[in-house]
Each structure stands twice: as C-alpha cells, then as structure tokens.
Amino acid sequence: MSVTERPGSIFQPLENDCFGFACHPRVACFNECCARLTLTLTPYDILRLKNRLGISSAGFLDEYTETGVEEKRRFPSVQLKMSDKEGRPCPFVSANGCTVYEDRPGACRIYPLGRGSARGGREIFFLVKEGHCRGFDEERNWTREEWMSDQGLTIYNRFNDMWMEIITSRASLGPPEQAMKKVQMFFMVSYNLDRFRDFVTRSGFLERFDIDAELIGMIRESDEALLELGFQWLKFSLFGEKTLAVRP
C-alpha cells in the first residue's frame, strides 16, 4: 500500500508519527462519518457486537449485516448493513453518538488513522483526511501510540492480525469440491462463532485433536479463546499447517 499526497487523495502520510484530532458532539461534522458506509466487519468486531447486543451470531448476521462475494477474493466478507433511515446512517448511531461505543468495530476505533502493510510485512500508518471532517481543526495532539492505546486497539489488532494471516494466505485450498467446503468452514469460524462452538463441542472435534483440558474449559465459556482456536483450526483445515496436534 502506498500513501500519496496527490490532489484529491484523502490518504496522507503520518508526519513524525503525530497528528492533531478530536471528535465530540461540539464538532460541526459530528456523526457525518457514521453514514453511507461500506464497513467490512472482522470476526472480532462481530464477537464484540453480538455480545454487546446480547444476541446470537446468527441473529446478528441476519439483522445487521450483508455478505459480499467478490470474484477476485476467495473468501466471503461481511459488511455492516446501514439503516433505511434518511442518509443511510449506521444502525448504532444516535444524535448523541455511537450507542455501542465501547464495542464499536476496529475500523471505527482507528479512524482517522489507517493501518496497512508495506513490502516485507512492515506495518505502516497514514492519515485518512476526508473533506467533511472538522476533527482535524481541534487542538488535541496525539502520537500514534497514544491514539492506539486511547482507542483500545491492542486486542482488536491482535485478533485482526491473526485473521489477516488467513485471508491473505496464498496457499491452495485444493480441488474445487474441497475448496467449497473449506470456504463454508471459513464462514462459520469467522462469522458464526456460536455455530462453531456447537461444532467443536458436539462433534468429534475434541476427540480428534489433542487439546488440553484447561483450554477445553475456556472455549466453552470464552468467545475469545474459541475464536483463537478457530483460527488455528482454519490454518490446519484450509492449508494443512501443523497448528493443531492430531490424537494418535
């Protein structure tokens, strides 16, 4: 990914790893960035949101998302579905701001920063300066590290990085008849964690793989532990990586 200052570009370099920005109800553009979005949700985003709302993974997918399948991408993506109200706002935004703020998606947290990778896997950051945003006029300065910490991004980046290793892998999925089943596995683990828990606990999964008793107890209660196991299983089942030990 490259960041340029060409005319009309909203992506700009992060000079000296610092920037000025603040967002609050007194900023003139407050909530304008929370409408007409194409916001791709990660597995950890969905985990946090469905638990915040107290609904199942399937219920969240049905009510709040749309699934996209792009020809150039072998795995499906899930986007947050905008509401039908005028201006197509986010379903979780109100006049006073975000109603799920503590569990908002990672893409909302990191804004106005962008995060990507350069050649060799080097992590890069840049500013996303949209024309409507007045937050850059505010007298509040941040370093990149201060912003990441303030927005609670550490846990999001940890899970999102594990997921990115899977969706960016170039390893083969095998013959077409196998690939279709593997894509279904990917969707279940990534987006329907409750269904994956049923699969793990009610099939022969725990008999097939050598998983210690403490972790088994954790995955019955902790969505985070279950998702991390799911990523390991996807690497094993999709690409043949030795991420799980098979019982003799």
N, C-alpha and C positions, 0 to 999 in steps of 0.2 A: 504494500500500500504506500502510495506517495502522497504527501501533503504539499499543496502549492498555494501561491497567492494570486493565481490568475484571476482576471476580472470576473466577478460573479460567483466565485467559489466561496462556499461557506466554511470550508475546511482550511484552517490556518495553523502555522507552526506554533508550538507552545514555547515562547521565548523564555530562556533562563529557567524553565520548569516552574514558572509563576504566572498568575493571571489574576485579574480583578473581576469579581462577580458576586451577586447576591440575588436571591429570589424570595419575595414575600408579598403579601396582599397589597402593599402600597406601591409596588412596581406597576407601571401602567399596562404592561403586557401580561399581567398575572393570569395564568390558566390558558393563554393563547397557544402554548406549545402542547397542550393536552387535548388536541382535537385533530381529526383527519389524519390519524397516524397509521403508518404501516409498521407496527411494533412486533417484531418476532420475539416470542417467549422462549426462554430456555427451560430445561427441566426444573432447575432450582427456582426459577420465577414461579412456575406453576405450583410447585410444592408449597411455597410460602403463601401464595394467594389462596389456594383451595383450603389450606388450614386456617388462614385468617377469616375466610368466609364460612368455615365450618361445614363445607360440603365435600362430596367425594371428587376424586379426579375426573370420573366420567361426567358428573354433574357440572363441574367447572368447564370441561371441554365443550359440552353441549350448549351451555348458556353464554359463555364468554369468548369463545374462540372460533377461528376459521382455519381449516387446514389447507395448506398450499403444496402443490407438487409441481416442481419446475423441471423441465426437460434436462437441463444441464446439471441438476443435483439429484443424486441417487436416493437421498433420504428426505422424507416429507418434513415440512416446517409448520409451526403453529403460530398464528398471529392473533393478537388481541382484537376482538371484534368491537368496533366503535358503535355507540348507541345510535338510534334512529332519530334522536333529537336534532333540532336545527344546528347546523355547523358540525354535526357528527362528532360530539365530544367523547372522550374516554368514558366508559361506563362507571368509573370510580372517581370522577372529578365532580366537585361541587363548587358553589360560589366561594366557599371558604378554603378551597384547595383539595388536595388528594384525601379521600376517605380511607385509603389503605396505606397511608404514608409509610408506616413502619415496615410494611411488607411489599412495597412497590417494586416493580421489576428493576433489574440491574441497569438496563438502558436508561431508565428514568433517573436512577441514582447518580450515574456518572456524568450526565449532562450538566454543563456544556463541554465536558471533555469527551474525546473519542479515544478509543484504545484499539490498537491493531498490532500487527507483527510485520517486521521487515525481513529481508533475506537473512537466512541463518537463524530465524526464530527470535530475533531481537525484538523486545517489546518497545512499542513507540506510542506516544500520546500526542494529541493535537487538539486544537480548539474547534468547536462547532459554532460558528457565529452566524445565526440566522438573522435576516433583516429586521424581523419584528421585535427581536429580543432587546429589552432595555436593561436587563440584568447586568450587562457589562458597564453600564453607566454608574453603578453603585460603588461606593467607596469601601469595599471589603476585599482585601487581598489574600490570596491563598498560594501556598506551594502545592504541587501536585500531591505530595504525600499527605498534607493536611486535608486536602479535599477528599481523598480516597478514604482516609480514616473517619472524617466527619460524616460521610455518607454511608458508612457501614458496608464498604465494598469488599472487604477481605474475604468473607465467607462466600459471597457471590462469585468472586473471581476464582476462588478455589474450585468450586463445582463447575463453573462455566469452562474453565481451562481443561478439566477432565473430559468434559463433553466435546470440546473442540478437537481434542486428540482423536475422537471417534469420527466426527463428521468431516474432518479434513484428511483422514487416512486415505491413502491411495491403494491400499491392499484390496485384492479381488474379493468379491462376495461369492465367487463360484458360478456354476451354471445358472441360467435364468430361473429354473424351477426352485433352486435353493435360494437365490437372491430374493425372490418374492417373499419367502417365509422369513428371511433374515430382516427384511425391511419391516415386516409386521412385528418381529421381536424388538426392533429398534423403537418403533412407535410405542409399544407397550411400556418398555422401560423408561423412555424419555418423557412420556406424556401421561400415561395412565398408571401411576405408581401403585394405586390400590389394587389394580388387577395384577400387577407384577408381584405384590405381596401374596396374593392368593396363589399365584403360580408357584412361588417359592415354598410356601408352607403347606400346600395341599397336593402337590405333585411329588414326583420322586427326586426333586432337585436336591434336597438336603441329604438324601441317601447317596446321590451320585457324586457330590463334591465334598471334599474334606474341609469342613468349616467348623471352627471351634465353638464350643457351647456358649461362650460369652457373646460371640458375635451373633449367633442364632437368637439369643435372648434380645439383643439390641435391635435386630431387624424386625422383630415382631412389634416393637414399640416406637422405634425411631425412624422417621422417614429419611433423615439424612444418612443414617447407616445403611438403610435399604437402597437408597439411590447410589451410594458409592459401590455397594456390592453389584448393583445393576450395571454400572459402567464396566466393572471388571468382567462380568459375565458377557457383556456385549463384545468386548475385545476378544474374549475366548471363543464365543459362538460365531461372530461375524468374520473374524480374521485369523482365528487359530492361534492367537497369542496365549502363552502359558501363564495367564493371570490367575487361574484357579487350579487347585490340585484335585485331580480325579481320584476317587477312592479305588483301591485295588479291586 
